[in-house]
Amino acid sequence: MISFLKVALLILGLLCPCSADITPRDPPCNVNSREGNELEENLAVNQLAILHLLNRDPSETNYERMSTMESEVQEELRHLREVVEEFTTLTEDLITLKNFVYVGKFFQHKGKKFYVNREQKLSWTDSRRWCKVRGGDLAQPTGDLMSFMQKVHQLFLPYVGSAVNEALWIGATDIVSEGQWIWLSGTQLPNNFPWEGVQPDNAYGNEDCLEIICQTDGITFSYNDNACTFPRYFVCEL
């Protein structure tokens, strides 16, 4: 079967037998009439069109080319997302380090890292938000709670003083079901949790968040339930 390009070349050869090389610069057949001049112009246009076809790769259709380009674009987008995610992670780590290094102190307890915020008092909800923005959450200590409290004391009381009672929020609440105290992880507080005296007493019917109270002796702590809206210092867990 004769291809379209061969047919086009054959037609041009028939129209202009005096020219063997079909380039736009070659003069067409010598025709003196006005019709001949028009034929000359049309022939030049057709020659350019055919040369354009000859320069195309016949093995690759427009659809194939578009598909290839789409695949390349998708691959570049995937790579870009990876770069953005990595950059975001590094940025968040930098923000975390900046906020924690220059404000307050860290301590280790049972393989976890904790941070005592002694710079500002916030509600329980805002305290939790502050910790989460920096990659953590309110503290959920396990194991020896007395040891945990002593470490908090070492960083907290020397800063705020021991003349008055001060308190810090940590990550437990019974807001979902009154009397059922759970850590933010969903784990229930142990039955032998060292509440202070008759606590928790849900005074005024709205004490749903857990705080650590620093006693005035500057040594001991106690656990108490209190209204979540009260401003308190707080302890973050990383």
Buried (B, 14 or more C-beta within 10 A) or exposed (E): EEEEEEEBBEEBEEBBEEBEEBEEEBEBEEEEEEEEEEBBEEBBEBBEEBEEEEEEEEEEEEEEEEEEEEEEEEEEEEEEEEEEEEEEEEEEEEEBEEBBEEEBBEBEBEEBEBBBBBEBBBBBBBBBBBBEEBBBBBBBBBEEBEEBBBBBBEBBBEEEEBEEEBBBBBBBBBBEEEEEBBBBEEEEBEEEBEBBEEBBEBEEEEBBBBBBBBBBEEEBBBBBBBBBEBBBBBBBBB
